[in-house]
Amino acid sequence: MAFQTLLTLATFLCSLVAGFLFAFATVVMPGIRRLEDREFIRAFQVIDGVVQDNQPLFVSVWVGSVLAVVAAGIFGLSALSGAERALLILAACVYLLGVQLPTATVNIPLNNGIQKLDPHAMDETARRRAREGFELRWNRWNAVRTACASLTSIVLTFLLLRR
């Protein structure tokens, strides 16, 4: 019973994170890509400011997804066997290494760097360089995070439907 609840919660929360990352990849970043450098930097600062403002619901989903997938993985060691156990461990590893690790080591540091900029005080060349140093790398790693979160959600859903 505990494992089923944890698997359901992990599936739900990881799917919400996958949707969040997907929305950034397909709507938010392509939308602000159309802006001039100053407006792009300012728009990302505002959007990221909302995320970093410790929104209780967002934090609950993001941190909860990590806790739920780890707990489901631990409980799944005794509740599952064979290929199902291997799939659950794979899903947890893909989520932790492919979503959470790049978030902590790439995307958040890039976010923090762009937060420190004053796009109105920068000249055009500095704004262009700042954007070029941010946008491609941020989007590349967000694509990785989106793919890994989506794969995790698919595997967890598959396991949930087999129970």
N, C-alpha and C positions, 0 to 999 in steps of 0.2 A: 504493500500500500504506500509506504513512504517513497519507494523508488518511483512508482507510477506518478505520484504527485510531483516529485522533483523533475522527472522527465517531462511532464506536461509544462511545468513552470519554465524549465530551461528552453524548451521548444518555443514557447510563447515569447519569452524575453529575448532570446537570440534572434527570433524572427522580427521583433520590433527593431532591434539594432540593425539588422540587415536592411529593413525598410528605410530606416533613417539614413544609413550610408548610401543606399540606392537613390534616395531623393536628392542627396547632395550631388551624387555622380550624374544624375540625369536631368535635374531641374535647377538646383541652386547654383552650382558652378557654371553650367552652360549659360544660365541667365546673367550672372555677374560678369562672365567672360566678355560680354558685349559692351561693358562699360570702359571708359577711359581709365588709365592707370590710377589716377587720384581717386576716382569714384569706386573703382574695383577694390582698392586697399581699404577705403572707408567702409564700403559695404561689407567686406569680409570681417572687418573689425567689429562692426555692429552685430552681425550674425553670430560670430564666435563669442562676442561679449554675452549674448543671451545664453549660449551653451555653458560658458565658464561661470555664469552667475549662480552656480549651484542650484539650479532649478530642481526642487525636490523630486518631481516625477521623473525628469530625465535622469538624475543621479540614481534614483531607485531602479530604473530600467537598466542603465548601463552597468552599475555595480552588481545589481541583482542578477544580471545575465551571467556574469563571471562566477558568482557564488553558486548559482543554480547549476551551471554546466559542470563545475568542479564537483559539487555534491552529487549530482546525477552520475558522474563518472565514478566516484568512489562507491556509491551504493550499487551502481551497475556491475561492479566487479563480482559481487555475490549474487545479484539478481539475474544476470545474464551469463550466457556461455557462448563459446565458439565465435561465429561470425558476428553475431549481434554485439557481443562484448567488444570485439575488435572495432566494429563500426562506431560504437559509443566512445571508446577511447580515442579513435581517430578524429571524431567530430570535436571532442573536447580539445584535443591538441591543435587542430586546425583553427579553432576559435581563439584559443589563447595565443598561439604563435602567429596566426595570420590576421587577426583582428586587434587583439589587445596589445601585443608587443609593438607592432608598427604605430599604433595610436600613441603609445607612451614614448617611443623612441624617435618617431619621425613627425607625425601630424601635430601633436601637441607642441613640441619645440618650434615647429614652423609657425603655428598659431601664435605662440608667445612672442616670437620674433616680430611678426607683423603687427601685433598689438602695441609694440613699443614705438612704432613709426608715427610720425606726424605728417601725413601726406600733404597737408596744406603748406607746411614749412619746407618741404623738399622741392628741389628743382625737377624738371621733367626727366632728366637723365637718371637721377637717383630713384625716382618713382618707377621708371621702366626697369631698372636693374633690380629693384626690390621685388617687383612683381615677377620678373623672369626667374629670380632665385627662389620664388615661392610656388607659383602656380603649377608649373609642370610637375615638379616633385610631389607636391601635395596631391594633385589629381592622380598621379601614377600610383601612389600608395593608397589613396582612397579606393581606387579600382581594385587593388589587391584585397583591401579590407572588405569591400563589397562582395567580391567573389567568394572569399573565405567565409564570411558571415552567411551568405546565401547557401553555400555548400553545407555548412553546419546545420542550417535550418532544414534543408532537404533531408539530410541524414537523420536528424532528430525526429522529424515528422514521420519518416519511414519507420523508425523504431517505435514511435508512439502508436502508429496504426497497426503494428504487428502484435501489440500487447493485448 
